[in-house]
Amino acid sequence: MRYTTYLTSPVLGLAALFTLALAVRLYRIGDQSFWYDEGLTVALALRPLDDIARAAAADVHPPLYYWLLHGWLQIAGTTEAAARAFSALCGAMTVVLTALLGRRWFGASAGWIAGVAAAIAPFAIHYSQETRMYALAMLLAVCLWVAFDMLVRDANAADQAETTSSRWQWWLLYAAVALAALSTHYFMVTFVTATALVGTLLLRRRARPAWIAGHLALAGFFIAIVWNSRERLAVWTFAKQPTDPFFILADVLRVFSLGPAASDASWFWLVGFLALLVASVAAWRMAPAATGMALSWLLVPLVAIIALSLNQPYYKPRFLLPALPAFHLLLGAGSAALAGYTTGQFGLRAGAGTTLLAAAWLIAAAVSPLRNAWFDPVFQRDDYRGLAQAIAATARPDDAILLIGPGQIDVFDYYFHGPQTRYLLPRFRPLDPVVTRADLAQMEQRHRRVYGVFYVPYEADPEGVVSDWLAERAFRAESRWYGGVELVVYELGDTGAPLRDADIRFGDTLVLERVAASSRHVVGGDAVRIELHWRVVAPPARDLFMFVHVLDIHNHIIAQHDGPLARVPTSLWQPGERYRSRAAVLVPPDTPPATYRLVIGVYDPRTSERLRLEDGQDMLDIE
């Protein structure tokens, strides 16, 4: 079968499908901030090509995507929308090829349903709006199976005179796509493995030696590029815990059907997806080879990720994104099978109605997840843009930026351009406690305020060395989450005042024994530091928080701090033991100089009920 015959289809319909796919992928594409991985990606792609190759060798990804993005950024620019547009284009091209492959394997009706499913799939759209290699990997997976399909058909054709001239072009195209796939993401080896296994079964005996030899060469290439990254791959995940295979299966169904931003209420829509998948079994009788290829495309990577996750949590839904088109092809096959059955039982109108119902179900199921992804902050990416703006609004030139997770520097500096000194910790992995504490001590000597930016600290600092040091030596002022990134502001140094006896009882559980506070005469941009020493009278049995308010002469709150009493939750405090609280209140920059009133209190965050003092008051003035 010639390439031109293979592409025979309604051009206007495919153009409309491509336009729809590209439109939803470009919609609000630049609204969200780059997150950690995107910042690394853009920074790496902006390097010279030879630097990219060396840096990628030390990373956990091959270099091809970064090379392609390098060229794209030179043309399109480095804004969020421009950088992500390359993935959007890859995603839209994947939709068209999925529709064409569906027509080829299961018929016109199946092709259109597969194309519609691919066009509005929330999972595909999410990664088509991200500056990472996953949309390219998905496109290469489709191209791999297109080339494989034509290779098998030409190699097995009865009339060799007709196919000799075209046979090798498909072999060469398949080899080129396979090399590109392996050079884009290491997990793409499972997709090449799937075509290798299916080809061994479908190709005629005379073609198998060349097929096997070609894949041995691909295996050699893959081993060579993985060898360069072996040390980084060996420590990619520190956790030693399995992932339940049944969880992976359920999560793949959820994410493939509804995407990563589906709410709990969206599970109802899975019924339709399951019905189409079950119906796709009927396609086996009509197109056994095509059904086998689609199932292999989907199941071989899925089985591989389950096997890898039996010891360590390697499972990430994005690794399976290149299998998503196979899922859509099976949905199309199931729709065509149901339409064929209803046509035979009730006529053509019933069959057409079944196809339209399937398309409507797929579209309706995508509405809520896409709305969540675009408009609900709960489901959006880490907001380094907002974090940088928050620091810029209050940071002084002599303040410090502490980045826990040194790789954050690329995405952080993309948004923040202030003169503040950056401290990247830990300097080495695994973390060296002695060196890290020395770095923190040096930071304490030079700065009075530090903005801590914490991204997956359990990986960068699994023993909590930095957090323990800050809890012991610094005053925690405020904390705010920007997606999965936490910004914590600390004041360094001491209160500048001696501890004095207090002996004030809070409720039936705590006694404030001693207290120290910095000067209450403050100007805008200052911070009030406070240190409290507690004795436990009775077990609190619940986690208590404290508030610190700075009040003006009219008792209006000028500034405040709210947070846990200590790093150790009060529900774990023991009678007779003593604990220390340290907190700081940041005074807004526009606050006029004056002497302000300082009050503290303790409350239950679940009920907002405050612990009473012996005189019945619910707060204590700090003189």
C-alpha positions in Angstrom: 0.0 0.0 0.0 1.4 3.3 -1.0 1.9 6.2 1.4 -0.5 8.4 -0.6 -3.2 5.7 -0.3 -2.6 5.5 3.4 -3.3 9.2 3.8 -6.5 9.1 1.8 -9.2 10.8 4.0 -11.5 13.8 4.1 -8.9 16.6 4.2 -11.4 19.2 5.5 -12.4 17.0 8.4 -8.8 16.4 9.4 -8.1 20.1 9.1 -11.0 20.8 11.4 -9.8 18.2 13.9 -6.3 19.7 13.8 -7.6 23.2 14.3 -9.8 22.1 17.3 -6.9 20.2 18.8 -4.4 23.1 18.4 -7.0 25.6 19.7 -7.7 23.8 23.0 -3.9 23.3 23.5 -3.1 27.0 23.0 -6.0 28.2 25.1 -4.6 29.9 28.3 -1.3 28.2 27.5 0.8 31.0 29.1 -1.4 31.8 32.1 0.3 29.5 34.5 3.9 29.9 35.8 6.7 27.6 34.7 7.2 24.9 37.3 10.4 23.3 38.5 10.9 20.9 35.6 10.0 23.5 33.0 12.5 26.0 34.4 15.2 23.4 34.1 14.1 22.5 30.6 14.2 26.1 29.3 17.5 26.8 31.0 19.1 23.7 29.5 17.6 24.3 26.0 19.1 27.8 25.9 22.6 26.4 26.2 24.8 25.7 23.1 24.0 22.3 21.5 27.2 20.6 22.7 26.6 21.8 26.3 23.1 20.4 26.1 24.5 17.0 25.1 26.9 17.0 28.1 24.3 18.2 30.6 21.8 15.7 29.4 24.3 12.9 29.8 24.4 13.9 33.5 20.6 14.1 33.7 17.9 11.5 33.6 16.7 12.3 30.0 18.3 12.0 26.6 19.1 15.2 24.6 16.9 15.2 21.5 14.0 17.1 22.9 16.3 19.8 24.3 18.0 20.1 20.9 14.7 20.6 19.2 13.5 23.0 21.8 16.7 25.0 21.4 15.9 25.7 17.8 12.2 26.4 18.7 13.2 29.0 21.4 15.5 30.8 19.0 12.5 31.4 16.7 9.5 31.7 19.1 11.0 33.2 22.2 11.2 32.1 25.8 7.9 33.3 27.3 5.7 30.6 28.8 3.3 30.6 25.9 6.1 30.5 23.3 8.1 27.7 25.0 5.0 25.6 25.5 3.7 26.1 22.0 6.1 23.4 20.7 4.4 20.8 22.8 1.0 22.1 21.7 2.0 21.6 18.1 3.2 18.1 18.8 0.0 17.3 20.6 -2.2 18.6 17.7 -0.2 16.5 15.2 -0.7 13.5 17.3 -4.4 13.9 17.1 -4.4 13.9 13.3 -2.2 10.8 13.1 -4.3 9.0 15.7 -7.4 9.6 13.6 -5.6 8.4 10.4 -4.3 5.3 12.2 -7.8 4.6 13.6 -9.3 4.8 10.1 -6.6 2.5 8.8 -7.0 -0.1 11.5 -10.7 0.0 12.4 -12.5 2.0 9.8 -13.7 5.6 9.3 -16.1 5.8 12.2 -13.5 4.5 14.6 -10.9 6.9 13.3 -13.1 9.9 13.9 -14.0 8.8 17.4 -10.3 8.2 18.2 -9.5 11.6 16.8 -12.2 13.3 18.8 -11.0 11.5 22.0 -7.4 12.5 21.3 -8.4 16.1 20.5 -10.2 16.8 23.8 -8.3 14.4 26.1 -7.5 16.4 29.3 -4.4 14.2 29.9 -3.0 15.0 26.4 -3.9 18.7 26.7 -2.1 19.0 30.1 1.2 17.8 28.7 0.6 19.7 25.4 0.7 22.8 27.6 4.0 22.0 29.3 7.6 22.6 28.2 8.6 19.0 28.6 9.3 16.1 26.3 6.2 14.1 26.9 4.1 15.5 24.0 6.9 14.9 21.6 7.3 11.3 23.0 3.5 10.8 22.3 3.9 12.1 18.8 6.9 9.8 18.2 4.9 6.8 19.5 2.2 7.4 16.9 4.8 7.9 14.2 6.5 4.7 15.3 3.3 2.6 14.9 2.4 4.3 11.6 5.8 3.4 10.2 5.5 -0.1 11.7 2.1 -0.7 10.2 3.2 0.2 6.7 6.5 -1.7 7.1 4.6 -4.9 8.1 2.0 -4.5 5.3 4.7 -3.9 2.6 6.9 -6.7 3.9 4.1 -9.2 3.9 2.6 -8.1 0.6 2.1 -10.9 -1.9 3.2 -8.9 -4.9 6.9 -8.1 -4.1 7.4 -6.3 -7.4 4.9 -3.7 -6.3 6.4 -3.2 -2.9 10.2 -3.4 -3.3 10.6 0.3 -4.1 8.6 1.4 -1.0 9.6 -1.3 1.4 12.9 0.2 2.5 11.5 3.7 3.0 9.3 2.3 5.8 12.2 0.4 7.3 14.3 3.5 7.3 11.4 5.6 8.6 10.8 3.1 11.4 14.4 3.1 12.3 14.7 6.9 12.3 11.6 7.2 14.5 12.7 4.5 16.9 16.1 6.3 17.3 14.3 9.6 17.9 12.0 8.0 20.5 14.9 6.4 22.4 16.7 9.8 22.3 13.7 11.6 23.8 12.9 9.6 26.9 14.4 6.4 28.3 11.0 4.8 29.0 10.3 4.9 25.2 12.3 1.7 25.1 9.2 -0.1 26.2 7.3 1.3 23.2 10.0 0.1 20.8 10.0 -3.2 22.6 6.2 -3.5 21.9 6.7 -3.0 18.1 9.7 -5.4 18.2 7.6 -8.1 19.8 4.6 -7.6 17.5 6.8 -7.5 14.4 8.4 -10.8 15.3 4.9 -12.3 15.3 3.5 -10.6 12.3 6.4 -10.4 9.8 7.0 -13.3 7.5 9.9 -15.6 8.2 12.2 -14.1 5.5 11.9 -10.6 7.1 12.5 -11.6 10.7 16.3 -11.8 10.6 16.6 -8.2 9.4 14.0 -7.2 12.0 15.8 -8.8 14.9 19.2 -7.5 13.8 17.8 -4.0 13.5 16.4 -4.2 17.0 19.7 -5.5 18.4 21.3 -2.5 16.9 18.7 -0.2 18.5 19.3 -2.0 21.8 23.0 -1.3 21.5 22.3 2.4 20.9 19.9 2.5 23.9 22.5 0.9 26.2 25.1 3.4 25.1 23.0 6.5 25.9 21.7 5.0 29.2 25.2 4.2 30.2 26.1 7.9 30.2 23.3 8.6 32.7 23.6 5.4 34.8 24.7 7.2 38.0 21.9 9.8 37.9 19.3 7.1 37.1 20.5 5.0 40.0 19.5 7.7 42.5 16.5 9.1 40.6 14.2 8.1 43.4 15.4 7.5 47.0 12.2 5.9 48.2 12.2 2.1 48.7 8.5 1.3 48.7 6.3 -0.6 46.2 3.4 0.8 44.3 0.3 -1.3 44.4 -0.3 -2.7 40.8 -4.1 -2.3 41.3 -3.6 1.3 42.2 -1.6 1.8 39.0 -4.3 0.1 36.9 -7.0 2.2 38.5 -5.0 5.4 38.2 -4.1 4.8 34.5 -7.8 4.4 33.7 -8.7 7.6 35.6 -5.9 9.7 34.1 -6.2 8.4 30.6 -10.0 9.0 30.6 -10.3 12.2 32.7 -6.8 13.6 33.0 -4.9 14.8 36.1 -7.4 17.5 37.2 -10.5 15.3 37.5 -12.5 15.8 40.7 -14.0 12.9 42.7 -17.4 13.6 41.2 -16.0 12.9 37.7 -15.7 9.2 38.3 -19.2 8.7 37.0 -17.8 9.3 33.5 -15.5 6.3 33.6 -18.6 4.1 33.0 -18.7 5.2 29.4 -14.9 4.7 28.9 -15.1 1.2 30.3 -18.1 0.4 28.1 -16.2 1.4 25.0 -13.1 -0.5 26.1 -15.1 -3.7 26.7 -16.8 -3.2 23.3 -13.4 -3.0 21.6 -13.0 -6.7 22.3 -15.4 -7.3 19.5 -13.0 -5.6 17.1 -10.7 -8.6 17.5 -12.9 -10.7 15.2 -13.0 -8.0 12.5 -9.4 -6.7 12.8 -7.3 -9.1 14.9 -3.9 -7.7 13.8 -4.9 -4.1 14.4 -6.5 -4.9 17.8 -3.4 -6.8 18.8 -1.2 -3.9 17.9 -3.3 -1.4 19.8 -3.3 -3.7 22.9 0.4 -4.3 22.7 1.0 -0.5 22.4 -1.0 0.0 25.6 -0.1 -3.0 27.7 3.6 -3.6 27.2 4.6 -0.2 28.7 1.9 -0.6 31.4 3.2 -4.0 32.4 6.8 -2.6 32.4 5.9 0.3 34.8 4.1 -2.1 37.1 7.1 -4.3 37.2 9.5 -1.4 37.9 7.3 -0.1 40.6 7.2 -3.4 42.6 10.3 -2.2 44.6 10.5 1.5 44.1 7.8 4.1 43.2 8.8 4.6 39.6 5.2 5.0 38.4 4.4 8.4 37.0 1.4 8.8 34.7 3.3 11.0 32.3 5.7 8.1 31.5 2.7 6.3 29.9 1.5 9.3 27.9 2.9 7.8 24.7 0.4 4.9 25.2 -2.6 7.3 25.3 -3.2 7.2 21.5 -3.6 3.4 21.8 -6.2 4.0 24.4 -8.0 6.3 22.1 -7.8 3.8 19.2 -9.4 1.2 21.4 -12.2 3.7 22.3 -12.7 4.3 18.6 -12.8 0.5 17.9 -15.3 0.0 20.7 -17.5 2.8 19.4 -17.4 1.3 15.9 -18.3 -2.2 17.2 -21.3 -0.8 19.1 -22.4 1.2 16.1 -22.1 -1.9 13.9 -24.2 -3.9 16.3 -26.9 -1.2 16.6 -26.9 -0.8 12.8 -27.5 -4.5 12.4 -30.3 -4.5 15.0 -32.0 -1.2 14.4 -30.7 0.3 11.2 -28.3 3.0 10.0 -29.8 5.8 12.1 -29.3 3.8 15.3 -25.7 3.1 14.3 -25.1 6.8 13.6 -26.8 7.7 16.8 -24.5 5.4 18.7 -21.4 7.0 17.2 -22.7 10.5 18.1 -23.5 9.4 21.6 -20.0 8.0 22.1 -18.5 11.3 20.8 -20.9 13.4 23.1 -19.9 11.3 26.1 -16.2 11.8 25.5 -16.6 15.5 25.0 -18.9 15.9 28.1 -16.5 13.9 30.3 -13.6 16.3 29.4 -15.5 19.5 30.3 -15.1 19.5 34.1 -11.4 18.3 34.2 -10.4 21.0 31.6 -12.3 23.6 33.6 -10.4 22.6 36.7 -7.1 22.6 34.9 -7.6 26.0 33.5 -9.4 27.9 36.3 -9.1 26.1 39.6 -5.8 26.9 41.5 -6.0 23.6 43.3 -5.1 21.8 40.1 -2.6 24.2 38.7 1.2 24.0 38.5 3.6 25.3 41.0 3.5 29.0 40.9 7.0 30.3 40.9 5.8 33.5 39.2 3.6 34.4 42.2 6.3 33.3 44.6 8.8 35.6 43.1 6.4 38.5 43.1 5.7 37.9 46.8 9.5 38.0 47.6 10.0 41.1 45.4 7.2 43.0 47.3 9.0 42.8 50.7 12.6 41.7 50.3 15.4 44.2 51.2 18.7 44.1 49.2 20.6 42.6 52.1 18.1 39.7 52.6 18.9 36.1 51.5 17.2 33.6 49.3 17.5 29.9 50.5 16.6 27.4 47.8 16.2 23.9 49.3 16.5 21.9 46.1 19.3 23.6 44.2 17.8 22.9 40.8 15.2 25.5 41.6 17.7 28.2 40.7 16.8 28.1 37.0 13.0 28.6 37.3 13.5 31.0 40.3 15.8 33.3 38.4 13.6 33.2 35.4 11.1 35.2 37.5 13.1 36.8 40.2 15.8 39.3 39.3 16.6 41.0 42.6 20.1 41.5 44.0 19.5 39.2 47.0 22.2 36.5 47.6 21.0 33.0 46.7 22.0 30.0 48.9 21.6 26.7 47.1 21.3 23.8 49.6 22.4 21.1 49.8 25.5 21.6 47.8 26.0 17.9 47.5 23.8 14.9 47.3 23.5 13.0 49.5 23.5 16.0 51.9 26.6 16.5 54.1 25.3 17.6 57.5 28.5 19.3 58.6 29.0 21.3 55.4 25.3 22.2 55.3 25.2 23.5 58.9 28.4 25.5 58.1 26.7 27.1 55.1 23.7 28.0 57.2 25.8 29.5 59.9 27.6 31.7 57.3 24.2 32.8 56.0 23.1 33.7 59.6 26.1 35.9 60.1 25.4 37.9 56.9 21.7 38.3 56.8 18.8 39.2 59.1 16.0 37.8 57.0 15.9 34.8 54.7 13.2 33.6 52.2 13.2 29.8 52.2 11.9 28.2 49.0 11.2 24.5 49.6 10.6 22.1 46.8 10.3 18.3 47.6 12.6 18.8 50.7 12.2 15.1 51.5 14.5 14.4 48.6 17.0 17.2 48.9 17.1 17.0 52.7 15.7 13.6 53.8 17.0 13.9 57.3 15.7 17.4 57.9 19.0 18.9 58.6 18.1 22.4 57.2 14.6 22.4 58.8 16.0 21.4 62.2 18.6 24.1 62.1 16.1 26.8 61.1 13.7 25.6 63.9 16.5 25.9 66.4 18.1 29.2 65.3 15.6 31.2 63.3 12.2 32.9 63.9 9.5 31.6 61.5 7.5 34.5 60.3 5.1 33.3 57.7 4.5 30.5 55.2 2.5 30.2 52.0 2.2 27.4 49.4 2.4 28.2 45.7 1.2 24.8 44.4 3.8 22.3 45.5 6.4 24.9 46.5 6.4 26.4 50.0 7.8 29.9 50.7 8.8 30.4 54.3 10.1 33.7 55.7 12.5 33.5 58.6 14.2 36.2 60.8 17.7 35.3 61.9 19.6 36.5 64.9 17.9 36.9 68.4 15.2 39.0 69.9 17.6 41.6 71.3 15.9 41.4 74.7 16.4 39.1 77.7 14.0 36.4 78.6 11.8 37.4 81.6 9.5 35.4 83.8 5.9 35.3 83.0 4.1 32.3 84.7 0.9 32.7 82.8 -1.5 29.8 82.5 -3.3 29.1 79.2 -6.3 26.9 79.7 -5.8 23.7 81.6 -2.8 22.5 79.6 0.0 25.1 79.2 1.9 27.5 81.3 3.9 30.3 79.7 7.0 30.4 81.9 9.2 32.9 80.1 9.0 35.4 77.3 11.2 37.7 75.2 10.2 40.1 72.5 12.1 42.6 70.3 11.3 46.3 70.5 7.7 47.2 69.8 8.8 50.5 68.2 9.0 49.5 64.6 9.0 51.0 61.1 7.7 49.6 57.9 9.6 46.5 56.7 10.8 45.6 60.2 9.9 42.4 62.0 9.0 41.8 65.6 10.6 38.7 67.1 9.2 36.8 70.0 10.4 33.7 72.0 8.1 31.8 74.3 9.0 29.0 76.8 6.1 26.7 77.7 5.6 24.0 80.4 3.0 21.3 79.8 0.6 20.9 82.7 -1.7 18.4 81.0 -1.5 16.7 77.6 -3.1 19.1 75.0 -4.5 16.0 73.1 -4.8 18.2 70.0 -2.6 20.4 67.8 -2.7 24.0 69.0 -1.7 27.1 67.1 -0.7 30.5 68.3 -1.3 34.0 67.0 0.8 37.1 67.5 -0.8 40.4 66.7 0.8 43.9 66.3 -2.0 46.4 67.1 -2.1 50.2 66.7 -3.7 52.6 69.3 -7.1 51.8 67.9 -6.5 48.0 68.3 -6.5 47.5 64.6 -4.3 44.6 63.5 -1.2 46.1 61.7 0.5 42.7 61.2 0.1 39.2 62.5 1.6 35.7 62.7 -0.4 32.5 62.8 1.1 29.0 63.0 1.9 26.0 65.1 3.3 26.5 68.6 6.4 24.5 67.7 7.7 22.2 65.1 6.7 19.3 67.3 2.9 19.1 67.3 1.4 19.9 70.7 -0.6 16.7 70.5 2.7 15.0 71.2 3.7 17.2 74.1 4.2 15.4 77.4 3.2 16.7 80.9 6.1 18.2 82.8 8.2 18.8 79.6 9.2 22.2 78.4 9.0 23.4 74.8 10.0 26.6 73.0 8.1 28.7 70.5 9.8 31.2 68.2 7.9 33.4 65.8 8.3 36.7 63.9 5.7 39.2 62.7 6.6 41.0 59.5 5.5 44.6 59.5 4.2 45.8 56.1 6.6 48.2 54.3 4.1 51.1 54.3 3.6 51.0 58.1 4.3 54.4 59.8 7.0 54.4 62.6 5.4 54.1 66.0 5.2 52.0 69.2 2.7 49.3 68.8 0.9 46.9 71.1 1.9 43.2 70.9 -0.5 40.5 72.0 -0.3 36.7 71.8 -2.9 33.9 72.1 -3.3 30.1 71.7 -6.2 28.5 69.8 -7.5 25.3 68.3 -7.3 25.7 64.5 -10.2 23.2 64.0 -12.7 25.2 66.1 -11.0 28.6 66.3 -11.6 28.4 70.1 -9.0 30.3 72.1 -7.5 29.1 75.4 -8.4 31.4 78.2 -6.1 33.0 80.7 -6.8 32.8 84.4 -8.4 36.3 84.3 -10.8 35.1 81.5 -9.0 37.0 78.7 -8.2 35.1 75.5 -4.9 37.0 74.7 -1.9 38.2 76.6 -0.2 41.7 76.2 3.5 41.5 75.9 5.0 44.6 77.5 
